[in-house]
Amino acid sequence: MKQYLAYLPGSLLLIWVVLAVASLWLPLSPEHIALEHILQSPTLANGLGYDDLGRPVLDRLLLGARTSLAVAFAVMLISLVVGTVVGVLSAWWGGYADQLLMRITDIFLAFPGILLALALAGLLGPGILNVVIALSVVGWVGFARLARAQVLVVREREHLQAARALGSSQWRCLWQHVLPLIAAPLIVEATFAVSGLIVAEAGLSFLGLGVQPPASSWGSMLCDGARYLLVAPHLVVIPGLALMSIVLAVNLLGDQLRDRLDVKA
């Protein structure tokens, strides 16, 4: 039984990814307004019910999954690449370059990440592209600190000294010998970052700084449903459970990857 439970987080995340991708081709109508269905609760006949404008909650939930996952993975990839480059080069070069790059990261770390993202999103204006930019500006710092710490550990190992003695260039040493050694902790960090980014995107959308109507996001669904919590709790419960399930699945998957890749906490 325990063996099968180990596959549950990955399976749940895979289901959400498949549903989000499939929503591109499914005959959904998330913007269709049916006044006769306003605030109807979930039943076998109408699926997950309807919202305050008579729009199907299931269709909007799938569209919101696509939005949340697209933003999370896009920001994660940008943050991973930028943070890894900054951290690796900082530790590899050392000296004044290292001091300069680390002081820049310290400046970003001096501000709470979500507050800085809120400020940037407010300055840039609402929209999914601006959310990606705001979260990316904040998200690279953790990857940079981790990559720098890992490179400081491995840069003096014997095989790297041997590679330098045999005439390998600096870039070849980084690409073939350093990056493979630090990949495992960065992959684990990226996994945990996805869950945090999903929550951050939902929070920005909840505050009106993310996806704009009539597009759907889990955060905006929670915001719209909060006004009808007493008469139509499904408008909050359903996107809330969806958000909780995917964040929990990603965190559990990150724990499994950390154990399998033998990454020390």
C-alpha positions as a printed Julia matrix, in Angstrom:
265×3 Matrix{Float64}:
   0.0    0.0     0.0
   2.83   2.38    0.9
   4.44   1.7    -2.47
   1.31   2.8    -4.32
   0.9    5.92   -2.17
   4.36   7.02   -3.29
   3.02   7.45   -6.82
   0.04   9.55   -5.69
   1.67  13.03   -5.75
   3.16  12.55   -9.21
  -0.08  11.05  -10.52
  -2.16  13.93   -9.14
   0.17  16.53  -10.63
   0.15  14.69  -13.94
  -3.64  14.69  -13.96
  -3.76  18.46  -13.47
  -1.14  19.0   -16.18
  -3.06  16.78  -18.61
  -6.33  18.57  -17.82
  -4.68  21.97  -18.25
  -3.19  21.0   -21.63
  -6.39  19.25  -22.75
  -8.38  22.41  -22.01
  -6.82  23.88  -25.17
  -8.88  21.46  -27.26
 -11.86  20.6   -25.08
 -15.16  22.29  -26.06
 -15.24  24.54  -23.01
 -17.39  27.63  -22.6
 -15.97  29.41  -19.53
 -17.36  32.78  -20.61
 -20.85  31.62  -21.53
 -23.44  33.35  -19.34
 -26.66  31.49  -18.52
 -28.79  33.62  -16.2
 -31.09  30.71  -15.37
 -28.15  28.87  -13.77
 -26.86  31.65  -11.51
 -25.32  30.3    -8.26
 -26.57  26.76   -8.84
 -24.81  24.19   -6.65
 -22.98  21.15   -8.02
 -25.2   18.22   -9.05
 -24.88  15.23  -11.33
 -26.7   17.2   -13.99
 -24.68  20.45  -13.96
 -21.24  19.22  -12.89
 -19.5   21.58  -10.47
 -22.26  24.18  -10.56
 -22.33  27.75  -11.83
 -20.99  31.08  -10.61
 -22.67  34.44   -9.98
 -23.03  35.09  -13.72
 -24.22  31.61  -14.62
 -20.86  30.49  -16.01
 -19.87  26.82  -15.56
 -17.43  26.41  -12.67
 -15.85  23.28  -14.18
 -14.91  25.05  -17.4
 -13.47  28.01  -15.5
 -11.61  25.67  -13.14
  -9.85  23.96  -16.05
  -9.01  27.31  -17.62
  -7.67  28.48  -14.26
  -5.5   25.36  -14.0
  -3.96  26.19  -17.36
  -3.28  29.76  -16.27
  -1.78  28.83  -12.9
   0.45  26.07  -14.25
   1.59  28.13  -17.23
   2.59  31.06  -15.0
   4.25  28.8   -12.4
   6.34  26.82  -14.88
   7.28  29.91  -16.92
   8.45  31.81  -13.84
  10.23  28.74  -12.48
  12.2   28.24  -15.71
  13.16  31.92  -15.94
  14.16  32.06  -12.27
  16.08  28.78  -12.52
  18.12  29.9   -15.53
  18.83  33.42  -14.29
  19.52  32.37  -10.7
  21.77  29.48  -11.71
  23.83  31.65  -14.07
  24.25  34.38  -11.46
  25.08  31.97   -8.64
  27.49  29.81  -10.64
  29.41  32.73  -12.13
  29.53  34.52   -8.78
  31.1   31.54   -7.0
  33.35  30.61   -9.93
  34.82  34.06  -10.49
  34.99  35.08   -6.84
  36.56  38.36   -5.82
  34.8   41.63   -6.58
  32.37  40.01   -9.0
  31.19  37.66   -6.27
  30.82  40.52   -3.79
  28.86  42.65   -6.27
  26.47  39.89   -7.31
  25.86  38.79   -3.73
  25.15  42.34   -2.59
  22.55  42.6    -5.34
  20.9   39.38   -4.14
  21.03  40.68   -0.54
  19.11  43.77   -1.64
  16.35  41.58   -3.08
  16.36  39.38    0.02
  15.92  42.45    2.22
  12.34  42.76    1.0
   9.65  40.11    1.58
   9.24  38.35   -1.76
   5.46  38.55   -2.02
   5.43  42.25   -1.08
   8.05  43.03   -3.7
   6.05  41.06   -6.27
   2.92  43.0    -5.28
   4.73  46.29   -5.69
   6.13  45.32   -9.09
   2.78  43.98  -10.28
   1.14  47.21   -9.15
   3.71  49.31  -11.02
   3.54  47.22  -14.19
  -0.24  46.94  -14.12
  -2.53  43.9   -14.18
  -2.03  41.12  -16.71
  -0.56  37.65  -16.95
   2.68  38.83  -18.61
   3.28  41.39  -15.88
   2.67  38.71  -13.24
   5.35  36.55  -14.87
   7.78  39.48  -14.9
   7.06  40.45  -11.28
   7.42  36.92   -9.94
  10.56  36.28  -12.02
  12.25  39.4   -10.66
  11.69  38.01   -7.16
  12.13  34.28   -7.8
  15.71  34.07   -9.12
  17.32  35.06   -5.81
  16.82  31.69   -4.07
  18.29  29.8    -7.01
  21.29  32.14   -7.11
  22.09  31.63   -3.42
  21.72  27.85   -3.71
  23.81  27.6    -6.9
  26.57  29.73   -5.38
  26.68  27.61   -2.22
  26.88  24.4    -4.24
  29.62  25.67   -6.52
  31.71  26.79   -3.54
  31.57  23.2    -2.3
  32.5   21.46   -5.56
  34.89  23.87   -7.31
  38.0   22.58   -5.52
  37.33  18.87   -6.03
  40.08  16.71   -7.48
  38.42  15.97  -10.81
  38.01  19.7   -11.49
  41.65  20.32  -10.69
  42.56  17.47  -13.02
  40.38  18.92  -15.78
  42.1   22.3   -15.44
  45.51  20.62  -15.47
  44.59  18.83  -18.72
  43.78  22.15  -20.35
  40.0   22.27  -20.13
  38.59  25.76  -20.53
  36.67  27.49  -17.77
  33.36  27.15  -19.65
  33.95  23.47  -20.33
  34.66  22.85  -16.66
  31.45  24.63  -15.71
  29.31  22.84  -18.29
  30.67  19.31  -18.01
  31.85  19.08  -14.4
  30.14  21.69  -12.22
  26.55  21.86  -13.5
  25.93  18.07  -13.33
  27.08  18.05   -9.71
  24.78  20.88   -8.6
  21.77  19.86  -10.72
  20.09  17.69   -8.06
  19.54  20.38   -5.4
  18.49  22.89   -8.07
  15.87  20.46   -9.41
  14.48  19.95   -5.91
  14.44  23.71   -5.32
  12.63  24.19   -8.63
   9.97  21.69   -7.6
   9.25  23.51   -4.35
   9.32  26.83   -6.2
   6.46  25.71   -8.44
   4.1   25.26   -5.49
   5.01  28.66   -4.1
   4.52  30.3    -7.49
   1.08  28.74   -7.9
   0.05  30.26   -4.57
   1.67  33.6    -5.45
  -0.14  33.78   -8.79
  -3.43  32.97   -7.09
  -2.75  35.67   -4.51
  -2.0   38.32   -7.13
  -5.11  37.34   -9.11
  -7.17  37.42   -5.91
  -6.06  41.04   -5.42
  -6.89  41.93   -9.02
  -3.28  42.2   -10.22
  -3.2   38.96  -12.2
  -5.41  37.59  -14.93
  -8.15  40.01  -15.85
 -11.82  39.2   -16.62
 -13.23  37.46  -18.52
 -10.18  35.15  -18.32
 -10.15  32.73  -15.41
  -7.7   32.07  -12.61
  -8.1   30.19   -9.35
  -7.29  33.36   -7.45
  -9.91  35.4    -9.27
 -12.44  32.58   -8.77
 -11.79  32.71   -5.03
 -12.16  36.49   -5.06
 -15.47  36.37   -6.94
 -16.82  33.5    -4.86
 -15.96  35.11   -1.5
 -18.89  37.5    -1.92
 -21.32  34.58   -2.1
 -19.73  32.34    0.51
 -22.91  31.92    2.55
 -25.28  31.26   -0.34
 -22.95  29.46   -2.77
 -19.94  28.03   -0.87
 -18.97  25.85   -3.84
 -17.57  28.95   -5.56
 -14.85  29.09   -2.89
 -14.57  25.45   -1.86
 -13.96  24.03   -5.35
 -11.1   26.32   -6.46
  -9.71  26.22   -2.92
  -9.58  22.41   -2.96
  -8.04  22.47   -6.43
  -5.35  24.89   -5.27
  -4.66  22.85   -2.14
  -4.46  19.56   -4.05
  -1.93  20.73   -6.61
   0.26  22.56   -4.07
   0.23  19.52   -1.79
   1.06  17.21   -4.7
   4.0   19.37   -5.8
   5.39  19.63   -2.25
   5.13  15.87   -1.68
   6.78  15.27   -5.05
   9.58  17.62   -4.04
  10.09  15.66   -0.82
  10.3   12.43   -2.79
  12.8   13.91   -5.23
  14.92  15.21   -2.36
  15.03  11.77   -0.77
  15.7    9.99   -4.06
  18.43  12.38   -5.17
  19.92  12.34   -1.65
  19.82  16.11   -1.3
  20.57  17.25    2.25
  17.99  19.64    3.68
